[in-house]
Amino acid sequence: MKKKKIQWHPAFYSGIELELRDYRDSLEFITEFELSRKPLRMDMLIIKKNTDEIISSSFASIFRRYNIIEYKSPEDELSVDDFYKSVGYALIYKGLGKKVNEIPLCDITVSIFRDSYPREMFQQLKIDGATISKPAPGIYFVEGIFTIPVQVVVTSQIKDDSCCALKILKKQAKINDIKRFVSETKKYRTQGDINNIDAILDVCFPINRASFGSVKEEDGMCEALRELFKDELEEKELKGKLEGKLEGKLEGKLESLKKIIKNMNISTEQAMDILEIPENERASLLKML
């Protein structure tokens, strides 16, 4: 039976929108933007409506008006050919204007996201004449061979508390990143945010269930996560109620047991026989005596 492929990209798109949620009114998010009539499309296009606005995000600091986003899932390779293809999308997009130079090259950026460090790709780019700089943890600028800003974002290397929605897009996501994600999403209330959270959890929860389980008991669990654990939580609540009823029932039998033992001066076992206490309750009553 063929193993079902994990659909990483929709969750990544939602992660990007969550990370830039504070700038939603000034950014336009277009996923899988078609570059031609044939199936040639980039993963995401983010249009910055106000180019003067400064976005306080480690990966969005280079954003200009038109920002091309490419994503490589943990299961996909990021080769030097993939890199050049992503930059090629920018050049094709530049040529889609309705009039000459409607989309200036100086208004375009390219960002390629991946969880792990693409060592071989960077080595080949250096051979090709590129200079790789690292202005911040996980952010790599590729300069010297293109006139447009190009960066590679290695999400696993981003050190601060940001980008938790992107960091958990992998198998064996770190507990701390999951906790930060859950903590951050507690305060989200808009339907758009909730839909993005659901998209991320649909991918990340099944492959990191144990890790998510370790944070499900925390106060203020986000509604999306609570929904995923709904059956388990309801089962636990029912079990608690049943245990409470059983405890109350045993306490009543315990009082009767004490009275019979005292008044009749008989052994505990004899008193239990008289009260016809089931075998599965006797050990608990003995502990309570």
N, C-alpha and C positions, 0 to 999 in steps of 0.2 A: 504493500500500500504506500503510495507516494505521500511523503510528509507535507502537510499544508504549510505554505510559506507565510511567514508573519508579515502583515501589512504595516510596515514601519512608517511609511511616508505620511499618511493622514495624521498619525500621532505627532510626527515632527512638525507638520504645518501648525497643528494646534499648540505645540510647545512654543514655537516662534511667536504666535499671537499672544500667548500668555506672558511671555517674557517682555513683550512690547505693549502690553495692555494699557499702560498709562499714556501711551501715545496713539491710541486707536483712532481718535478723531483726526489726527494729522497724518495718518498712514493709510494707504490702501493696499490690501493684501489680495493678490491674485495667484491662485495655485494652478500649477500645470499650464502655464501660459503657452499657447500654441504659436510657434514661430513660423509656421507655414501651413498650407492647406493639408499637407501630408502630416503624419504623426511625428512631428519634430517639435518638442516643447521642453521648456525649462521647468524645474520643479516649482519655483515660486518667484513672483515679481512683487517687490514692495516699492510702492511709489510714495515718496515723501512729499506731501503737499506743501509744506512750509520748509524750504531749504535752509532757512536761518535758524530753525529750532535745533537745539542741541539735545541729543538723546543720550541719557546716562546709562548706557549699556556697553559692556566690554566689547561686544561684537558689532554694535550698531554705530560706534563712534565715527566710522568711515563713511557712513551712509551719505549719499547725495540725493538727487531727485529720483533716479531709476536704479534700483538695487536688485541684482539678479542673485537668487539663492539656489544653490544646488546642495543636495543631501545624499550622502552615502550611508546606508544602513550598516549595522554591525556585520551583516552577512555579505556585504558587497565590498569588492576591492576598489581602492582609489589609486589608479595608475596615472602616469604622466599623460597618457592619451585622454583619460577622463578630465584631467585638469585643462588641457588645451581645448577640449570640446566645450567645457563650461565657459571658457573665455570666448570661444567661438559664438556661443549663444548671445553674448553681449554685442558682438560685432553684427550678427544677423539682426538683432533687435534694433540696433542703431539705424539699420537700413530700412526699417518698417515705417518710418515717418511718412506722413502724407505729402510733405514738401521737403525740399532739400535742407538737410541739417536741422530738421525739427527736433530731433533727439541728439543733442551735442554729445560727443564722446566724453567730454569732461563732466557730464552729468550722470555717468554710469559707474557703478561699482559691481564687483563680483565677490561673493562669499561662498566658500565651499565648506560644508560641515561634515565632520566625521568624529566618531568616538575615540578612535585610536590614532596615534601618531604615524603618518605616512612616510616612513623613513626612506624607502626606495624612491618614491616620487620626488622628494626633496633633493635627494642625491642627483637624480637625473636633471632636475631643474637647474641645479648649480652648474652642472656640466654644460647646460644650454646657455649659461650666462646670467642666470638669475641670482639675485641677492635675497637671502632669507633673513628677516629680522623678527624679533619677538618683543613687541612693545608691552605685552601683558601675558600672564600665564594662559596658555591655550590659544593665543592669538598670533598668527604668523603672517606677516606681510611678504608678498612675493613681488619684488621690484627689479627693475633693470631690463626687462624684456617686453613690458607693456606700458602704455601711457595711462591706462586706467588703473585705479586702485583694485588690487586683488588680494584677498586674504583667505587663509585656510584656518578654520576654527576647530580645534581639537577639544571637544566638550569635556572629556574626562580630565583634562589638565587645568580647567578653569578653577581657581582656588577659592574665590569668594563664595558667598551664599547665593549668588545669582545663577541663573540658568539651570536650576534644579529640574525644571520641566524637561530640559534637553538631556541632562545627565542621566536620568533614569531610563532613557530609551535604549535599553540593552538588557541582556540576560545577566543575572547576578549583579543587579544594581546595588550600590552601596546603601546600607541602612541609613546613614546620616543624610544622604541625598533624598531618600524616600521620606524621611521625617521632615526635612525642610519643605519638600513638595506638599506634603499633607498639611503641615503647619501654615504654609503660605496660602493654600487654597481654602482654608477655613473662612477667610474674610471675603471670598469672591461670591457675589450675589447675582450678577447679571446673567441672563440666559446664554449669552455668547460665551462667557467664561465657563459656565457649567457644561456647555456642549464641548468646549475644548478639553476640560478636565476629563469628561467621559471618554473622549477619543483617545486620550493618553492612557487612561486606566484600562481601556479595552485591550490595548497592546501590552502594557507593562504588568498589569495585575496577574494574568495567568502564568507568566514566566517568572514572576517574583512573588508568588503568593505567600511563601513562608516569611519573607522580609516584610511584606505589607501586614502580615498577621501580627508581627511584633509591635506595630504602631496602632493597631485597630482599637486597643483599649484606652488610648489617650483621650482625655477630655476634649470635646469639641471636634471629634472626628468629622472630616468634611462629608457632606451629604452623599457625594458620589461614591466615596469609599464605604460609607455606612450601607449604601444600597447593595454593594457587592457582597458585603458580609451579612446581608439581611437574614438569610436562612439560618446562618450560624448564630447570630445574635438572638433571633427569636427562639431557637432551640435552647440556648443558654438561659434565656429568661424563663422559659417554661420549666427547665430543669430546676432553676432556683425556686420557683413557686412550688414545685412538687417536693423538693427537699424541705422547704419551709413547712409544708403541710405534714410531711412525715415526721419532722422534728417535733411539731406540736402534738402529733398523735402519740409519739413515743414518750413525751413528757407526761401525758395523761396516764399511760400504762406504768410509768416509773413510780408515780405516786401510789397507784393501786398495789404495785409490787412491794413497795416499802411497808405499806400498812399490813399486808398479809404476812410478810416475814416477821414483823414485830408482834402482831397480835396472835399469830398461830405458832410462833417460835419454830419455824421450819426453814429448810435451806432455800437458797435462791432458785435452784433448779426445780424444787418441788413447787414453789410459788408460781413459777412460770408455767408449769404443767397445769396447775389449777386454773390460771388465767388463759390457758390455751394460746400462749404467745408463739407465733410462728418461728421456725428455726432461723429465718433470715433476719429477724429483729433481735434475737437474743444477744448476739455479740455486741450490738450497739447499746442495748440496755445495761449489759454488764459494765461497759465503759462509763456509763452515766451514773452508776451506783456509787 
